[in-house]
Amino acid sequence: MMMGGKNTIVRLLSAVALAGALSVAAGTVTTAMAASTVEVVVNSTVITSGDVAKRVAFLKLQRQSGGAAEAKQQLVDEVLKRAEIARVQQSVSTDEVDAAFARFAAGNKLSPEQLGKILDQAGVGVDHFKQYIAVQMSWPRVVNFRYGSASRLSGGDLVKRMMQGGGNKPVTTEYFLQQVIFVIPESKRGAITAKRQAEANASRSQFPGCDTSKAFAANYRDVSIRSLGRILAQQLPEDWKPLVEKAGDGMTTGTRVTEKGVEYLAICKKRQVNDDAAAEIVFRAEDLGKKKSEGEDPNSAKYLEELRSKAQIVNK
């Protein structure tokens, strides 16, 4: 399961002063250049004048300065990030991006359709904004994937942290989970999603338990069972966390529509633990939370600089 956060995009876009900016955008129509020209080539990816115009318009929505030069730099960085996200397969799903877009609209008391019209009027466009969301949500996953193991605590560090907490190891919840996926082929997503969700919801009351789940899945068409093993509360993806916490031991969570189909999780086993491995994960989660509150992870800038040094960037 990918680690993602439903609140991530809200935090990352907090600089967008939508309250006033959207009203300004609604009355100011900015159009991208009709005939786009090539501005920058990053490895084999082309950034056009149309792309730059959209980012300049987006910067205006954010009330940021910099103009075309800042827009180009941001787009170059995003091309590099997007390629790395694809390489290590840490991308958020289309559904997660759509959900973030909808939450962002709701947070500004708009429907997604209304937000889309305002973005179009401002010269940004929905696709450009969603591509930005996708990169901003996926990049922290890539950074964590790259540097997560490097932040492991030594035995001495663990003891020190426990002593700071009175000498006791922190207690957390351990889950053993299975993922139940009612698969939806991409070509049929629009046509059968509602039907598959109804099937998945109905199946939950029939779920016999994790020991016989594969036999259970054989009674349905195109259903996949995947064992997720041991997952601590701090490791639960934010989109799944409230559903898992709400479900009881031996029960199933509510369903979610994802890029794979319609999914729910089965709680095979649940218990409180306070072993060394759990303590390390709890402490690392606390440290990550502090980093987020303090700003961007310094590893992010280091990683991006490394990608820049290896890239072929040609300004036209």
Legacy VTK file of the C-alpha trace (Angstrom):
# vtk DataFile Version 3.0
C-alpha trace
ASCII
DATASET POLYDATA
POINTS 316 float
0.000 0.000 0.000
1.315 3.434 -0.893
1.801 5.912 1.907
-0.270 8.970 1.104
-2.122 11.652 2.993
-5.502 13.197 2.496
-4.267 16.341 4.251
-1.005 16.537 2.298
-2.294 18.745 -0.505
-4.016 21.084 1.932
-0.686 21.660 3.684
1.280 21.964 0.458
-1.146 24.451 -1.050
-1.579 26.542 2.070
0.295 29.325 0.301
-2.485 29.641 -2.258
-4.566 32.566 -1.029
-7.743 31.316 -2.659
-10.143 33.427 -0.648
-9.124 36.559 -2.527
-7.243 35.085 -5.452
-10.160 33.095 -6.828
-12.382 36.133 -6.928
-9.671 37.991 -8.827
-9.181 35.062 -11.204
-12.905 34.898 -11.901
-12.759 38.353 -13.427
-9.417 38.028 -15.215
-9.194 35.658 -18.148
-5.661 34.652 -19.096
-5.129 32.449 -22.129
-2.068 30.389 -22.932
-0.289 31.080 -26.184
-2.211 29.704 -29.128
0.962 28.515 -30.864
3.279 27.096 -28.204
7.016 27.114 -28.723
9.653 24.992 -27.009
11.145 26.781 -23.985
13.150 24.068 -22.201
14.050 20.437 -22.865
14.696 18.364 -19.727
16.298 15.095 -20.796
13.729 14.127 -23.447
10.765 16.039 -21.987
9.695 19.307 -23.609
8.395 22.303 -21.648
6.499 24.670 -23.939
5.657 28.358 -23.729
2.078 27.231 -23.113
3.204 25.277 -20.045
5.115 28.309 -18.806
2.100 30.585 -19.341
-0.071 28.270 -17.263
2.474 28.192 -14.449
2.816 31.990 -14.518
-0.962 32.196 -14.145
-0.795 29.713 -11.280
1.900 31.794 -9.559
-0.420 34.782 -9.774
-3.161 32.733 -8.097
-0.686 31.924 -5.345
0.294 35.601 -5.161
3.911 34.627 -5.790
6.424 36.719 -7.695
8.997 35.504 -10.159
7.159 35.473 -13.451
8.395 33.336 -16.328
11.813 32.611 -14.798
10.296 31.151 -11.628
7.682 29.291 -13.674
10.382 27.633 -15.811
12.390 26.610 -12.744
9.350 25.052 -11.090
8.433 23.166 -14.246
11.987 21.854 -14.708
11.988 20.624 -11.105
8.612 18.957 -11.600
9.757 17.167 -14.753
12.719 15.766 -12.808
10.525 14.784 -9.880
7.890 13.203 -12.125
10.481 11.035 -13.874
11.904 9.879 -10.539
8.422 9.204 -9.150
7.721 6.978 -12.147
11.110 5.257 -11.905
10.662 4.157 -8.288
6.905 3.577 -8.698
5.819 5.790 -5.804
3.087 7.750 -7.560
-0.255 8.528 -5.989
-3.266 7.298 -7.932
-5.568 9.315 -10.177
-8.323 8.753 -7.612
-6.165 10.244 -4.857
-5.470 13.313 -6.998
-9.163 13.707 -7.839
-10.046 13.374 -4.154
-7.458 16.034 -3.215
-8.839 18.339 -5.914
-12.373 17.850 -4.557
-11.236 18.495 -0.968
-9.431 21.637 -2.075
-12.566 22.856 -3.833
-14.730 22.075 -0.804
-12.278 23.876 1.461
-12.936 26.996 -0.599
-16.721 26.407 -0.628
-16.734 25.421 -4.291
-17.718 22.346 -6.231
-14.984 20.702 -8.337
-16.791 22.002 -11.427
-16.784 25.574 -10.094
-13.106 25.350 -9.197
-12.386 23.985 -12.666
-14.108 26.953 -14.327
-12.141 29.414 -12.216
-8.861 27.681 -13.040
-9.741 27.771 -16.738
-10.646 31.476 -16.520
-7.351 32.188 -14.771
-5.406 30.475 -17.560
-4.216 27.616 -15.321
-6.542 24.792 -16.306
-7.631 21.730 -14.361
-5.060 19.366 -15.881
-2.146 21.655 -15.009
-3.369 22.004 -11.429
-3.924 18.244 -11.051
-0.459 17.498 -12.422
0.923 19.863 -9.795
-1.105 18.100 -7.086
0.134 14.680 -8.233
3.793 15.713 -8.010
3.369 17.469 -4.651
1.649 14.421 -3.146
3.985 11.824 -4.667
7.374 13.471 -4.092
7.399 13.034 -0.274
6.833 9.317 -0.836
9.879 9.178 -3.094
12.018 11.038 -0.572
10.886 8.725 2.207
11.484 5.695 -0.033
15.047 6.895 -0.682
16.045 8.121 2.765
13.689 6.307 5.136
16.114 3.501 5.988
18.903 6.038 6.552
16.959 7.574 9.434
16.830 4.360 11.456
17.623 4.762 15.127
20.522 2.901 16.701
20.111 0.859 19.857
21.665 3.687 21.848
19.309 6.238 20.341
16.337 4.022 21.194
17.425 3.760 24.825
17.964 7.523 24.997
14.507 8.247 23.594
12.891 5.762 25.973
14.677 7.336 28.934
13.309 10.713 27.873
9.857 9.154 28.123
10.393 7.831 31.632
12.156 4.625 30.635
9.080 2.999 29.094
8.757 1.817 25.519
5.871 3.486 23.664
2.793 1.366 23.100
1.152 1.246 19.689
-1.395 -0.862 17.810
-0.210 -3.699 15.589
-2.411 -4.868 12.728
-2.192 -7.859 10.444
-4.152 -6.955 7.326
-5.361 -8.425 4.065
-6.317 -6.324 1.067
-9.433 -7.401 -0.845
-9.627 -5.939 -4.354
-12.644 -6.161 -6.654
-10.615 -5.487 -9.794
-11.855 -3.004 -12.393
-10.072 -2.948 -15.778
-9.181 0.594 -16.799
-11.210 0.260 -19.991
-14.355 -0.502 -17.962
-13.825 1.921 -15.076
-16.661 4.266 -15.972
-19.093 1.503 -16.871
-18.882 -0.963 -13.980
-17.477 0.937 -10.979
-20.860 1.390 -9.288
-21.729 -2.280 -9.812
-18.373 -3.470 -8.464
-18.685 -1.212 -5.421
-22.103 -2.679 -4.681
-20.624 -6.196 -4.976
-17.745 -5.331 -2.682
-20.006 -3.762 -0.066
-22.324 -6.779 -0.110
-19.398 -9.191 0.229
-18.138 -7.657 3.457
-20.832 -9.278 5.579
-19.894 -12.644 4.034
-16.144 -12.355 4.625
-15.188 -15.523 6.541
-11.862 -14.381 7.970
-8.303 -14.195 6.698
-7.578 -17.940 6.958
-10.126 -18.837 4.279
-10.178 -15.578 2.324
-8.766 -17.054 -0.886
-11.535 -19.650 -1.025
-13.992 -16.821 -0.384
-12.555 -14.796 -3.286
-13.034 -17.734 -5.644
-16.809 -17.223 -5.318
-16.499 -13.832 -7.014
-15.257 -12.739 -10.399
-11.938 -10.883 -10.600
-11.284 -10.574 -6.877
-7.720 -10.455 -5.587
-6.535 -11.134 -2.021
-3.209 -9.692 -0.918
-1.618 -10.197 2.484
-0.124 -6.956 3.817
1.452 -8.547 6.880
2.285 -6.584 9.992
1.490 -2.866 9.909
1.668 -0.562 12.908
-0.768 2.292 13.443
1.909 4.838 12.475
2.439 3.078 9.135
-1.175 3.124 8.013
-1.778 5.259 4.906
-3.851 8.271 5.898
-6.649 7.427 3.458
-7.079 4.026 5.127
-6.256 4.904 8.726
-9.718 6.089 9.888
-11.370 3.097 8.208
-8.983 0.634 9.866
-9.319 2.260 13.280
-13.099 2.149 13.013
-13.175 -1.561 12.122
-13.020 -4.120 14.913
-10.698 -7.103 15.205
-11.711 -9.720 12.654
-13.871 -7.241 10.750
-13.523 -5.427 7.430
-13.194 -1.742 6.652
-15.488 0.270 4.437
-14.741 0.229 0.724
-12.699 2.699 -1.303
-12.465 3.155 -5.065
-8.773 3.138 -6.054
-6.732 2.839 -9.242
-6.969 -0.963 -8.949
-10.723 -1.208 -8.432
-12.876 -1.283 -5.303
-10.949 -2.248 -2.168
-11.440 -2.956 1.475
-9.126 -4.247 4.184
-9.676 -7.223 6.466
-8.379 -6.957 10.035
-6.860 -10.403 10.556
-5.399 -9.601 13.975
-5.032 -6.542 16.151
-3.160 -6.057 19.411
-1.155 -3.579 21.492
2.641 -3.948 21.268
5.716 -2.240 22.736
8.709 -4.089 21.298
11.921 -2.433 20.039
10.850 -2.424 16.378
7.547 -0.789 17.277
9.332 1.776 19.451
11.597 2.764 16.564
8.629 3.246 14.217
6.784 5.345 16.802
9.826 7.562 17.351
10.476 7.915 13.628
6.833 8.906 13.082
7.220 11.556 15.770
10.389 12.876 14.110
8.697 12.961 10.696
5.811 14.907 12.182
8.255 17.477 13.562
9.955 17.802 10.165
6.603 18.433 8.481
5.715 21.121 11.000
9.109 22.770 10.531
8.931 22.790 6.720
10.285 20.758 3.817
12.428 17.723 4.546
16.063 18.776 3.885
16.557 15.464 2.087
14.107 16.695 -0.554
16.389 19.544 -1.666
19.438 17.243 -1.618
17.630 14.634 -3.725
16.434 17.221 -6.260
19.905 18.736 -6.584
21.268 15.265 -7.331
18.676 14.798 -10.086
19.544 18.219 -11.545
23.266 17.396 -11.630
22.597 14.276 -13.705
19.998 15.802 -16.030
20.459 17.348 -19.454
18.599 20.671 -19.292
18.598 22.760 -22.474
17.034 26.239 -22.589
15.845 27.228 -26.047
LINES 1 317
316 0 1 2 3 4 5 6 7 8 9 10 11 12 13 14 15 16 17 18 19 20 21 22 23 24 25 26 27 28 29 30 31 32 33 34 35 36 37 38 39 40 41 42 43 44 45 46 47 48 49 50 51 52 53 54 55 56 57 58 59 60 61 62 63 64 65 66 67 68 69 70 71 72 73 74 75 76 77 78 79 80 81 82 83 84 85 86 87 88 89 90 91 92 93 94 95 96 97 98 99 100 101 102 103 104 105 106 107 108 109 110 111 112 113 114 115 116 117 118 119 120 121 122 123 124 125 126 127 128 129 130 131 132 133 134 135 136 137 138 139 140 141 142 143 144 145 146 147 148 149 150 151 152 153 154 155 156 157 158 159 160 161 162 163 164 165 166 167 168 169 170 171 172 173 174 175 176 177 178 179 180 181 182 183 184 185 186 187 188 189 190 191 192 193 194 195 196 197 198 199 200 201 202 203 204 205 206 207 208 209 210 211 212 213 214 215 216 217 218 219 220 221 222 223 224 225 226 227 228 229 230 231 232 233 234 235 236 237 238 239 240 241 242 243 244 245 246 247 248 249 250 251 252 253 254 255 256 257 258 259 260 261 262 263 264 265 266 267 268 269 270 271 272 273 274 275 276 277 278 279 280 281 282 283 284 285 286 287 288 289 290 291 292 293 294 295 296 297 298 299 300 301 302 303 304 305 306 307 308 309 310 311 312 313 314 315
